[in-house]
């Protein structure tokens, strides 16, 4: 649960920065959000979740 909340907050911050600095239109951000909702209810959702968890594990395992 903490990972999904952290990921959601990170994505929210990225979208806000893109809207303010890079000229991302609000309508584009809304379409991307709707795509996320549709993907979450699709058959791809478990695969996307697994890839995200694996990527977070890899990042966590990096020794800097």
N, CA, C and O atoms as a Maestro MAE file, in Angstrom:
{
 s_m_m2io_version
 :::
 2.0.0
}

f_m_ct {
 s_m_title
 :::
 protein
 m_atom[256] {
  # First column is atom index #
  i_m_mmod_type
  r_m_x_coord
  r_m_y_coord
  r_m_z_coord
  i_m_residue_number
  s_m_chain_name
  s_m_pdb_residue_name
  s_m_pdb_atom_name
  i_m_atomic_number
  :::
  1 25 0.826 -1.197 0.000 1 A "UNK " " N  " 7
  2 3 0.000 0.000 0.000 1 A "UNK " " CA " 6
  3 2 0.863 1.251 0.000 1 A "UNK " " C  " 6
  4 15 0.563 2.207 -0.715 1 A "UNK " " O  " 8
  5 25 1.921 1.261 0.782 2 A "UNK " " N  " 7
  6 3 2.779 2.442 0.854 2 A "UNK " " CA " 6
  7 2 3.439 2.709 -0.484 2 A "UNK " " C  " 6
  8 15 3.621 3.864 -0.869 2 A "UNK " " O  " 8
  9 25 3.800 1.645 -1.201 3 A "UNK " " N  " 7
  10 3 4.426 1.817 -2.503 3 A "UNK " " CA " 6
  11 2 3.460 2.474 -3.480 3 A "UNK " " C  " 6
  12 15 3.855 3.381 -4.213 3 A "UNK " " O  " 8
  13 25 2.219 2.041 -3.508 4 A "UNK " " N  " 7
  14 3 1.272 2.605 -4.461 4 A "UNK " " CA " 6
  15 2 0.951 4.058 -4.120 4 A "UNK " " C  " 6
  16 15 0.758 4.873 -5.022 4 A "UNK " " O  " 8
  17 25 0.890 4.395 -2.828 5 A "UNK " " N  " 7
  18 3 0.645 5.790 -2.439 5 A "UNK " " CA " 6
  19 2 1.847 6.638 -2.820 5 A "UNK " " C  " 6
  20 15 1.678 7.742 -3.338 5 A "UNK " " O  " 8
  21 25 3.042 6.156 -2.578 6 A "UNK " " N  " 7
  22 3 4.256 6.893 -2.926 6 A "UNK " " CA " 6
  23 2 4.354 7.080 -4.438 6 A "UNK " " C  " 6
  24 15 4.701 8.161 -4.913 6 A "UNK " " O  " 8
  25 25 4.053 6.035 -5.183 7 A "UNK " " N  " 7
  26 3 4.105 6.129 -6.639 7 A "UNK " " CA " 6
  27 2 3.067 7.113 -7.150 7 A "UNK " " C  " 6
  28 15 3.342 7.888 -8.066 7 A "UNK " " O  " 8
  29 25 1.886 7.088 -6.572 8 A "UNK " " N  " 7
  30 3 0.833 8.011 -6.998 8 A "UNK " " CA " 6
  31 2 1.225 9.451 -6.692 8 A "UNK " " C  " 6
  32 15 0.999 10.342 -7.510 8 A "UNK " " O  " 8
  33 25 1.803 9.682 -5.534 9 A "UNK " " N  " 7
  34 3 2.224 11.042 -5.182 9 A "UNK " " CA " 6
  35 2 3.357 11.509 -6.106 9 A "UNK " " C  " 6
  36 15 3.370 12.664 -6.530 9 A "UNK " " O  " 8
  37 25 4.294 10.630 -6.416 10 A "UNK " " N  " 7
  38 3 5.382 10.982 -7.324 10 A "UNK " " CA " 6
  39 2 4.830 11.335 -8.696 10 A "UNK " " C  " 6
  40 15 5.257 12.320 -9.299 10 A "UNK " " O  " 8
  41 25 3.887 10.544 -9.198 11 A "UNK " " N  " 7
  42 3 3.299 10.829 -10.508 11 A "UNK " " CA " 6
  43 2 2.516 12.136 -10.488 11 A "UNK " " C  " 6
  44 15 2.540 12.886 -11.464 11 A "UNK " " O  " 8
  45 25 1.828 12.413 -9.393 12 A "UNK " " N  " 7
  46 3 1.095 13.668 -9.267 12 A "UNK " " CA " 6
  47 2 2.050 14.859 -9.316 12 A "UNK " " C  " 6
  48 15 1.772 15.850 -9.992 12 A "UNK " " O  " 8
  49 25 3.161 14.768 -8.611 13 A "UNK " " N  " 7
  50 3 4.156 15.842 -8.615 13 A "UNK " " CA " 6
  51 2 4.726 16.028 -10.021 13 A "UNK " " C  " 6
  52 15 4.901 17.158 -10.477 13 A "UNK " " O  " 8
  53 25 5.013 14.928 -10.704 14 A "UNK " " N  " 7
  54 3 5.550 15.008 -12.068 14 A "UNK " " CA " 6
  55 2 4.553 15.687 -13.000 14 A "UNK " " C  " 6
  56 15 4.936 16.532 -13.809 14 A "UNK " " O  " 8
  57 25 3.283 15.326 -12.894 15 A "UNK " " N  " 7
  58 3 2.257 15.930 -13.751 15 A "UNK " " CA " 6
  59 2 2.130 17.426 -13.468 15 A "UNK " " C  " 6
  60 15 2.025 18.226 -14.397 15 A "UNK " " O  " 8
  61 25 2.140 17.806 -12.193 16 A "UNK " " N  " 7
  62 3 2.036 19.231 -11.850 16 A "UNK " " CA " 6
  63 2 3.231 19.989 -12.419 16 A "UNK " " C  " 6
  64 15 3.064 21.078 -12.969 16 A "UNK " " O  " 8
  65 25 4.423 19.436 -12.295 17 A "UNK " " N  " 7
  66 3 5.615 20.091 -12.835 17 A "UNK " " CA " 6
  67 2 5.518 20.195 -14.353 17 A "UNK " " C  " 6
  68 15 5.858 21.231 -14.924 17 A "UNK " " O  " 8
  69 25 5.057 19.133 -15.011 18 A "UNK " " N  " 7
  70 3 4.920 19.179 -16.467 18 A "UNK " " CA " 6
  71 2 3.888 20.197 -16.918 18 A "UNK " " C  " 6
  72 15 4.072 20.859 -17.939 18 A "UNK " " O  " 8
  73 25 2.813 20.326 -16.172 19 A "UNK " " N  " 7
  74 3 1.790 21.311 -16.523 19 A "UNK " " CA " 6
  75 2 2.355 22.719 -16.389 19 A "UNK " " C  " 6
  76 15 2.119 23.564 -17.253 19 A "UNK " " O  " 8
  77 25 3.096 22.980 -15.318 20 A "UNK " " N  " 7
  78 3 3.595 24.338 -15.058 20 A "UNK " " CA " 6
  79 2 4.809 24.701 -15.890 20 A "UNK " " C  " 6
  80 15 4.916 25.839 -16.345 20 A "UNK " " O  " 8
  81 25 5.720 23.773 -16.101 21 A "UNK " " N  " 7
  82 3 6.999 24.105 -16.722 21 A "UNK " " CA " 6
  83 2 7.102 23.703 -18.191 21 A "UNK " " C  " 6
  84 15 7.689 24.431 -18.991 21 A "UNK " " O  " 8
  85 25 6.540 22.559 -18.548 22 A "UNK " " N  " 7
  86 3 6.779 22.018 -19.890 22 A "UNK " " CA " 6
  87 2 5.620 22.238 -20.851 22 A "UNK " " C  " 6
  88 15 5.677 21.784 -21.994 22 A "UNK " " O  " 8
  89 25 4.592 22.910 -20.421 23 A "UNK " " N  " 7
  90 3 3.498 23.199 -21.324 23 A "UNK " " CA " 6
  91 2 2.520 22.055 -21.527 23 A "UNK " " C  " 6
  92 15 1.766 22.053 -22.500 23 A "UNK " " O  " 8
  93 25 2.522 21.091 -20.632 24 A "UNK " " N  " 7
  94 3 1.532 20.016 -20.722 24 A "UNK " " CA " 6
  95 2 0.169 20.620 -20.459 24 A "UNK " " C  " 6
  96 15 -0.036 21.297 -19.452 24 A "UNK " " O  " 8
  97 25 -0.752 20.375 -21.358 25 A "UNK " " N  " 7
  98 3 -2.086 20.932 -21.195 25 A "UNK " " CA " 6
  99 2 -2.870 20.100 -20.194 25 A "UNK " " C  " 6
  100 15 -2.666 18.892 -20.072 25 A "UNK " " O  " 8
  101 25 -3.759 20.759 -19.485 26 A "UNK " " N  " 7
  102 3 -4.585 20.082 -18.490 26 A "UNK " " CA " 6
  103 2 -5.413 18.977 -19.138 26 A "UNK " " C  " 6
  104 15 -5.614 17.922 -18.538 26 A "UNK " " O  " 8
  105 25 -5.887 19.207 -20.340 27 A "UNK " " N  " 7
  106 3 -6.683 18.177 -21.026 27 A "UNK " " CA " 6
  107 2 -5.857 16.925 -21.285 27 A "UNK " " C  " 6
  108 15 -6.372 15.811 -21.196 27 A "UNK " " O  " 8
  109 25 -4.578 17.101 -21.606 28 A "UNK " " N  " 7
  110 3 -3.706 15.940 -21.826 28 A "UNK " " CA " 6
  111 2 -3.490 15.171 -20.521 28 A "UNK " " C  " 6
  112 15 -3.479 13.940 -20.510 28 A "UNK " " O  " 8
  113 25 -3.322 15.903 -19.438 29 A "UNK " " N  " 7
  114 3 -3.134 15.269 -18.134 29 A "UNK " " CA " 6
  115 2 -4.389 14.484 -17.744 29 A "UNK " " C  " 6
  116 15 -4.287 13.394 -17.182 29 A "UNK " " O  " 8
  117 25 -5.557 15.025 -18.036 30 A "UNK " " N  " 7
  118 3 -6.810 14.328 -17.721 30 A "UNK " " CA " 6
  119 2 -6.933 13.057 -18.556 30 A "UNK " " C  " 6
  120 15 -7.353 12.020 -18.043 30 A "UNK " " O  " 8
  121 25 -6.573 13.125 -19.830 31 A "UNK " " N  " 7
  122 3 -6.617 11.934 -20.684 31 A "UNK " " CA " 6
  123 2 -5.656 10.869 -20.159 31 A "UNK " " C  " 6
  124 15 -5.994 9.686 -20.141 31 A "UNK " " O  " 8
  125 25 -4.473 11.278 -19.736 32 A "UNK " " N  " 7
  126 3 -3.518 10.315 -19.163 32 A "UNK " " CA " 6
  127 2 -4.071 9.683 -17.890 32 A "UNK " " C  " 6
  128 15 -3.893 8.487 -17.662 32 A "UNK " " O  " 8
  129 25 -4.737 10.479 -17.064 33 A "UNK " " N  " 7
  130 3 -5.352 9.945 -15.846 33 A "UNK " " CA " 6
  131 2 -6.450 8.947 -16.165 33 A "UNK " " C  " 6
  132 15 -6.546 7.901 -15.523 33 A "UNK " " O  " 8
  133 25 -7.276 9.261 -17.146 34 A "UNK " " N  " 7
  134 3 -8.335 8.330 -17.549 34 A "UNK " " CA " 6
  135 2 -7.751 7.039 -18.112 34 A "UNK " " C  " 6
  136 15 -8.281 5.956 -17.868 34 A "UNK " " O  " 8
  137 25 -6.663 7.153 -18.863 35 A "UNK " " N  " 7
  138 3 -5.995 5.958 -19.368 35 A "UNK " " CA " 6
  139 2 -5.528 5.081 -18.208 35 A "UNK " " C  " 6
  140 15 -5.631 3.856 -18.273 35 A "UNK " " O  " 8
  141 25 -5.021 5.701 -17.159 36 A "UNK " " N  " 7
  142 3 -4.594 4.943 -15.979 36 A "UNK " " CA " 6
  143 2 -5.746 4.196 -15.330 36 A "UNK " " C  " 6
  144 15 -5.589 3.047 -14.916 36 A "UNK " " O  " 8
  145 25 -6.909 4.846 -15.237 37 A "UNK " " N  " 7
  146 3 -8.077 4.176 -14.668 37 A "UNK " " CA " 6
  147 2 -8.514 3.000 -15.530 37 A "UNK " " C  " 6
  148 15 -8.865 1.943 -15.007 37 A "UNK " " O  " 8
  149 25 -8.494 3.177 -16.846 38 A "UNK " " N  " 7
  150 3 -8.884 2.080 -17.729 38 A "UNK " " CA " 6
  151 2 -7.876 0.938 -17.675 38 A "UNK " " C  " 6
  152 15 -8.263 -0.230 -17.708 38 A "UNK " " O  " 8
  153 25 -6.604 1.260 -17.592 39 A "UNK " " N  " 7
  154 3 -5.585 0.212 -17.474 39 A "UNK " " CA " 6
  155 2 -5.716 -0.543 -16.155 39 A "UNK " " C  " 6
  156 15 -5.492 -1.753 -16.103 39 A "UNK " " O  " 8
  157 25 -6.079 0.170 -15.092 40 A "UNK " " N  " 7
  158 3 -6.222 -0.469 -13.783 40 A "UNK " " CA " 6
  159 2 -7.354 -1.482 -13.767 40 A "UNK " " C  " 6
  160 15 -7.317 -2.437 -12.992 40 A "UNK " " O  " 8
  161 25 -8.357 -1.287 -14.608 41 A "UNK " " N  " 7
  162 3 -9.478 -2.222 -14.633 41 A "UNK " " CA " 6
  163 2 -9.350 -3.245 -15.759 41 A "UNK " " C  " 6
  164 15 -10.252 -4.059 -15.957 41 A "UNK " " O  " 8
  165 25 -8.246 -3.213 -16.493 42 A "UNK " " N  " 7
  166 3 -8.065 -4.144 -17.600 42 A "UNK " " CA " 6
  167 2 -7.343 -5.405 -17.135 42 A "UNK " " C  " 6
  168 15 -6.950 -5.529 -15.975 42 A "UNK " " O  " 8
  169 25 -7.183 -6.320 -18.059 43 A "UNK " " N  " 7
  170 3 -6.465 -7.559 -17.748 43 A "UNK " " CA " 6
  171 2 -4.958 -7.326 -17.653 43 A "UNK " " C  " 6
  172 15 -4.229 -8.211 -17.204 43 A "UNK " " O  " 8
  173 25 -4.490 -6.177 -18.057 44 A "UNK " " N  " 7
  174 3 -3.065 -5.849 -17.962 44 A "UNK " " CA " 6
  175 2 -2.658 -5.376 -16.578 44 A "UNK " " C  " 6
  176 15 -1.466 -5.293 -16.284 44 A "UNK " " O  " 8
  177 25 -3.618 -5.066 -15.725 45 A "UNK " " N  " 7
  178 3 -3.325 -4.495 -14.412 45 A "UNK " " CA " 6
  179 2 -2.364 -5.345 -13.574 45 A "UNK " " C  " 6
  180 15 -1.427 -4.789 -13.002 45 A "UNK " " O  " 8
  181 25 -2.553 -6.672 -13.475 46 A "UNK " " N  " 7
  182 3 -1.591 -7.453 -12.676 46 A "UNK " " CA " 6
  183 2 -0.167 -7.406 -13.236 46 A "UNK " " C  " 6
  184 15 0.799 -7.363 -12.473 46 A "UNK " " O  " 8
  185 25 -0.037 -7.413 -14.545 47 A "UNK " " N  " 7
  186 3 1.295 -7.344 -15.151 47 A "UNK " " CA " 6
  187 2 1.948 -5.999 -14.892 47 A "UNK " " C  " 6
  188 15 3.137 -5.933 -14.580 47 A "UNK " " O  " 8
  189 25 1.181 -4.933 -15.020 48 A "UNK " " N  " 7
  190 3 1.710 -3.593 -14.761 48 A "UNK " " CA " 6
  191 2 2.127 -3.473 -13.306 48 A "UNK " " C  " 6
  192 15 3.173 -2.898 -13.006 48 A "UNK " " O  " 8
  193 25 1.329 -4.006 -12.407 49 A "UNK " " N  " 7
  194 3 1.650 -3.969 -10.977 49 A "UNK " " CA " 6
  195 2 2.920 -4.756 -10.683 49 A "UNK " " C  " 6
  196 15 3.753 -4.322 -9.887 49 A "UNK " " O  " 8
  197 25 3.068 -5.904 -11.319 50 A "UNK " " N  " 7
  198 3 4.256 -6.725 -11.094 50 A "UNK " " CA " 6
  199 2 5.513 -6.024 -11.619 50 A "UNK " " C  " 6
  200 15 6.549 -6.034 -10.954 50 A "UNK " " O  " 8
  201 25 5.428 -5.424 -12.792 51 A "UNK " " N  " 7
  202 3 6.577 -4.703 -13.351 51 A "UNK " " CA " 6
  203 2 6.952 -3.522 -12.455 51 A "UNK " " C  " 6
  204 15 8.132 -3.267 -12.216 51 A "UNK " " O  " 8
  205 25 5.948 -2.810 -11.966 52 A "UNK " " N  " 7
  206 3 6.205 -1.674 -11.085 52 A "UNK " " CA " 6
  207 2 6.864 -2.122 -9.792 52 A "UNK " " C  " 6
  208 15 7.805 -1.483 -9.320 52 A "UNK " " O  " 8
  209 25 6.385 -3.205 -9.222 53 A "UNK " " N  " 7
  210 3 6.986 -3.729 -7.985 53 A "UNK " " CA " 6
  211 2 8.415 -4.191 -8.220 53 A "UNK " " C  " 6
  212 15 9.295 -3.937 -7.397 53 A "UNK " " O  " 8
  213 25 8.651 -4.869 -9.340 54 A "UNK " " N  " 7
  214 3 10.008 -5.322 -9.654 54 A "UNK " " CA " 6
  215 2 10.948 -4.147 -9.864 54 A "UNK " " C  " 6
  216 15 12.096 -4.176 -9.418 54 A "UNK " " O  " 8
  217 25 10.460 -3.108 -10.545 55 A "UNK " " N  " 7
  218 3 11.283 -1.923 -10.774 55 A "UNK " " CA " 6
  219 2 11.601 -1.218 -9.454 55 A "UNK " " C  " 6
  220 15 12.728 -0.767 -9.246 55 A "UNK " " O  " 8
  221 25 10.631 -1.125 -8.583 56 A "UNK " " N  " 7
  222 3 10.864 -0.509 -7.262 56 A "UNK " " CA " 6
  223 2 11.866 -1.330 -6.465 56 A "UNK " " C  " 6
  224 15 12.719 -0.769 -5.776 56 A "UNK " " O  " 8
  225 25 11.771 -2.649 -6.551 57 A "UNK " " N  " 7
  226 3 12.744 -3.515 -5.872 57 A "UNK " " CA " 6
  227 2 14.143 -3.348 -6.403 57 A "UNK " " C  " 6
  228 15 15.109 -3.350 -5.639 57 A "UNK " " O  " 8
  229 25 14.262 -3.203 -7.730 58 A "UNK " " N  " 7
  230 3 15.583 -2.991 -8.334 58 A "UNK " " CA " 6
  231 2 16.166 -1.662 -7.884 58 A "UNK " " C  " 6
  232 15 17.350 -1.584 -7.556 58 A "UNK " " O  " 8
  233 25 15.352 -0.623 -7.864 59 A "UNK " " N  " 7
  234 3 15.816 0.697 -7.434 59 A "UNK " " CA " 6
  235 2 16.218 0.652 -5.969 59 A "UNK " " C  " 6
  236 15 17.222 1.247 -5.577 59 A "UNK " " O  " 8
  237 25 15.435 -0.053 -5.159 60 A "UNK " " N  " 7
  238 3 15.740 -0.175 -3.746 60 A "UNK " " CA " 6
  239 2 17.049 -0.934 -3.504 60 A "UNK " " C  " 6
  240 15 17.749 -0.675 -2.525 60 A "UNK " " O  " 8
  241 25 17.369 -1.858 -4.386 61 A "UNK " " N  " 7
  242 3 18.570 -2.662 -4.239 61 A "UNK " " CA " 6
  243 2 19.853 -2.014 -4.740 61 A "UNK " " C  " 6
  244 15 20.939 -2.561 -4.549 61 A "UNK " " O  " 8
  245 25 19.736 -0.854 -5.377 62 A "UNK " " N  " 7
  246 3 20.928 -0.181 -5.899 62 A "UNK " " CA " 6
  247 2 21.801 0.331 -4.759 62 A "UNK " " C  " 6
  248 15 21.307 0.888 -3.778 62 A "UNK " " O  " 8
  249 25 23.082 0.134 -4.905 63 A "UNK " " N  " 7
  250 3 24.065 0.645 -3.933 63 A "UNK " " CA " 6
  251 2 24.716 1.866 -4.534 63 A "UNK " " C  " 6
  252 15 25.478 1.748 -5.494 63 A "UNK " " O  " 8
  253 25 24.437 3.023 -3.998 64 A "UNK " " N  " 7
  254 3 25.018 4.255 -4.542 64 A "UNK " " CA " 6
  255 2 26.132 4.764 -3.680 64 A "UNK " " C  " 6
  256 15 26.732 5.793 -3.991 64 A "UNK " " O  " 8
  :::
 }
 m_bond[255] {
  # First column is bond index #
  i_m_from
  i_m_to
  i_m_order
  :::
  1 1 2 1
  2 2 3 1
  3 3 4 2
  4 3 5 1
  5 5 6 1
  6 6 7 1
  7 7 8 2
  8 7 9 1
  9 9 10 1
  10 10 11 1
  11 11 12 2
  12 11 13 1
  13 13 14 1
  14 14 15 1
  15 15 16 2
  16 15 17 1
  17 17 18 1
  18 18 19 1
  19 19 20 2
  20 19 21 1
  21 21 22 1
  22 22 23 1
  23 23 24 2
  24 23 25 1
  25 25 26 1
  26 26 27 1
  27 27 28 2
  28 27 29 1
  29 29 30 1
  30 30 31 1
  31 31 32 2
  32 31 33 1
  33 33 34 1
  34 34 35 1
  35 35 36 2
  36 35 37 1
  37 37 38 1
  38 38 39 1
  39 39 40 2
  40 39 41 1
  41 41 42 1
  42 42 43 1
  43 43 44 2
  44 43 45 1
  45 45 46 1
  46 46 47 1
  47 47 48 2
  48 47 49 1
  49 49 50 1
  50 50 51 1
  51 51 52 2
  52 51 53 1
  53 53 54 1
  54 54 55 1
  55 55 56 2
  56 55 57 1
  57 57 58 1
  58 58 59 1
  59 59 60 2
  60 59 61 1
  61 61 62 1
  62 62 63 1
  63 63 64 2
  64 63 65 1
  65 65 66 1
  66 66 67 1
  67 67 68 2
  68 67 69 1
  69 69 70 1
  70 70 71 1
  71 71 72 2
  72 71 73 1
  73 73 74 1
  74 74 75 1
  75 75 76 2
  76 75 77 1
  77 77 78 1
  78 78 79 1
  79 79 80 2
  80 79 81 1
  81 81 82 1
  82 82 83 1
  83 83 84 2
  84 83 85 1
  85 85 86 1
  86 86 87 1
  87 87 88 2
  88 87 89 1
  89 89 90 1
  90 90 91 1
  91 91 92 2
  92 91 93 1
  93 93 94 1
  94 94 95 1
  95 95 96 2
  96 95 97 1
  97 97 98 1
  98 98 99 1
  99 99 100 2
  100 99 101 1
  101 101 102 1
  102 102 103 1
  103 103 104 2
  104 103 105 1
  105 105 106 1
  106 106 107 1
  107 107 108 2
  108 107 109 1
  109 109 110 1
  110 110 111 1
  111 111 112 2
  112 111 113 1
  113 113 114 1
  114 114 115 1
  115 115 116 2
  116 115 117 1
  117 117 118 1
  118 118 119 1
  119 119 120 2
  120 119 121 1
  121 121 122 1
  122 122 123 1
  123 123 124 2
  124 123 125 1
  125 125 126 1
  126 126 127 1
  127 127 128 2
  128 127 129 1
  129 129 130 1
  130 130 131 1
  131 131 132 2
  132 131 133 1
  133 133 134 1
  134 134 135 1
  135 135 136 2
  136 135 137 1
  137 137 138 1
  138 138 139 1
  139 139 140 2
  140 139 141 1
  141 141 142 1
  142 142 143 1
  143 143 144 2
  144 143 145 1
  145 145 146 1
  146 146 147 1
  147 147 148 2
  148 147 149 1
  149 149 150 1
  150 150 151 1
  151 151 152 2
  152 151 153 1
  153 153 154 1
  154 154 155 1
  155 155 156 2
  156 155 157 1
  157 157 158 1
  158 158 159 1
  159 159 160 2
  160 159 161 1
  161 161 162 1
  162 162 163 1
  163 163 164 2
  164 163 165 1
  165 165 166 1
  166 166 167 1
  167 167 168 2
  168 167 169 1
  169 169 170 1
  170 170 171 1
  171 171 172 2
  172 171 173 1
  173 173 174 1
  174 174 175 1
  175 175 176 2
  176 175 177 1
  177 177 178 1
  178 178 179 1
  179 179 180 2
  180 179 181 1
  181 181 182 1
  182 182 183 1
  183 183 184 2
  184 183 185 1
  185 185 186 1
  186 186 187 1
  187 187 188 2
  188 187 189 1
  189 189 190 1
  190 190 191 1
  191 191 192 2
  192 191 193 1
  193 193 194 1
  194 194 195 1
  195 195 196 2
  196 195 197 1
  197 197 198 1
  198 198 199 1
  199 199 200 2
  200 199 201 1
  201 201 202 1
  202 202 203 1
  203 203 204 2
  204 203 205 1
  205 205 206 1
  206 206 207 1
  207 207 208 2
  208 207 209 1
  209 209 210 1
  210 210 211 1
  211 211 212 2
  212 211 213 1
  213 213 214 1
  214 214 215 1
  215 215 216 2
  216 215 217 1
  217 217 218 1
  218 218 219 1
  219 219 220 2
  220 219 221 1
  221 221 222 1
  222 222 223 1
  223 223 224 2
  224 223 225 1
  225 225 226 1
  226 226 227 1
  227 227 228 2
  228 227 229 1
  229 229 230 1
  230 230 231 1
  231 231 232 2
  232 231 233 1
  233 233 234 1
  234 234 235 1
  235 235 236 2
  236 235 237 1
  237 237 238 1
  238 238 239 1
  239 239 240 2
  240 239 241 1
  241 241 242 1
  242 242 243 1
  243 243 244 2
  244 243 245 1
  245 245 246 1
  246 246 247 1
  247 247 248 2
  248 247 249 1
  249 249 250 1
  250 250 251 1
  251 251 252 2
  252 251 253 1
  253 253 254 1
  254 254 255 1
  255 255 256 2
  :::
 }
}
